[in-house]
């Protein structure tokens, strides 16, 4: 899920993490999906797509970017990614936010 390379980018007083969400339809029928991110702190959360349909056995990779003020970072900070299909099944995934140990504040 996490992009290769350095796990964070410092942009002024903000820290950014970039991910790639991989969704696979394991069904023999087309299905609709909806993505949502739950944030415990004020953050700029950007998903490339939030609502989409996949063909039977199809898959897609969607960029996810989370940026927040350096003052909001702390060890163990994470977000929850919910992937819900049209049958009502929701898969929850913990997304760990990482930042350098010493940030300018």
Secondary structure by P-SEA (a helix, b strand, c coil): cccccccccccccbbbbbbbbbbbccccccbbbbbbbbbccccccccccccccccccbbbbbbbbbbbcccccccccbbbbbbbccccbbbbbbbbbbccccccc
